[in-house]
């Protein structure tokens, strides 16, 4: 009977993952290599090693790993969505290191060679999601691209499990040439949250997407947070909020505030009128007499009268 090799418990998968999340890449690499050697959590250990090497710029080792363990990369039985999100999240924390390595006079030649080798590997295996992520990373941080990489950028941009900051930085760069991407609702739906680094104009699109696809209370909270952060809420978002609260019969103080803003900008219709009628009858803290007179002038009257 052959005894199985004993693996140091400090190099168990959870311990290695913790080291990786703490950006202790040296410790993570030692642990994941050991786990991979003994086939302990092989798929996740492979991705952990890929992530650690990618974050420190050891791209040649990334390519070597992909070539050695191609079956791990294209195994349909393994769901890599958590690994993709962690890889892209950690990469965005290492942008300063990437820029330093790229600009360093003594080491840049060797660093650029590693990047060129990765570009060549991508051209030979364009379906490799790790190569796609790396060259997209270099594009959104350093502006590096070629004609053959455009397809990879789009695939990464629309990937369901890419980190939000990574997606936004890539979108920012790509939209310089493809402005229509900033209006794509299907792309906006892929953002999991609304972070401060996102441009105010795009935040309004994310708020609109929330209004048409999420619970009212979730959308209301998102809007209130962005107002607190100083984001100017667009007329379209305000009107869609009014339309939603009207439809659900949940008119609130925020709705009256939005209705007053839109009214002052020349917006008058039945949706806005209904907000003022409701405020007049149920929210006495608001003075809407001028708005009611204007509505009467345009022939808009409360159904309760």
Phi, psi and omega in degrees: 000128182265128178282140176287146178299142179274127179260132179305126182296339177287348178249028173290164183302313179302322180293319179293320179296320178297317178298320180295314180296330178276005179063028172268076190292325180298312179296319181296319181296315178301315182293312182295323178297320179294316179296319181294323180300320182260014176056038174264117186049057189299318182295311181290327178292323175300311180294324178297317179293318177302315182296314181298313180296320180297319184292330181261005175082018178272067188290329178298321179290329175296313180298315180300317180297317180297321180287326181284328186235049181300328180294333177287327184285326185246028179273113184293340183280351182252124180268112186260016187298321178294322181292320178296317180296319180292317179302310183289328178293314181291324178301321181291344176272354183243024181295326179296320179293320178300313180296320180297313180296323182290326185264348184297129184289326185277326188250353188298326181300312181292324179293316179296326178296321177297322179291318179298321178297325179289321176300317179296319179297321178296317180298331179274337182217072186289349179274353182290111185294332180291316176298318179301317181294317182296314182288333174290323177298314180295327179290313185286338179262319186249347180081015181278132178198168173213173182298328184282351185261352183303319180298320180295319180302315181294320180296318179291318181302322183263006179294134186296333191243019175289142176303141184301317181294320176300313180300317182294316180297321178292319178297317178305314183289315183291329183288348175297329179252336181235079184297336181296340179297329181288350181250003184280109182293324180297324176289318180299327180297338185281346177286131183276336182209171178248107184261162185292335183285350181280141180298143184303322179297320180285331176301321179296325176293319178296323177293320178298315179300320178298318182296327183267355185225351184237172177297145182304317183296324177294314180297318179300316180298318180297319180295315181298321179297316181291325175296318178297325180281359177089011179284134177278114182286131184288159178302321183295318179294317180299315182294319180295328175294316179298318180298320181291314181292328175298313183296323182267359181057046180232048181294134185225185181300321180298322179296317179296318178302313180294319181298318178297319179296315181292320179300318181293342180260009175094011179272121177219121174202183184295326180296311180293320180301318182297328178296316181291322178297318180295317180296321181296324185268336188232341182237081188293347181288347181257132175269108182240023183300314180298320180294320180295321178297318179295321180295320179297323179298324180271007176081020180258118183233153179292141180288348179275354181249000000 
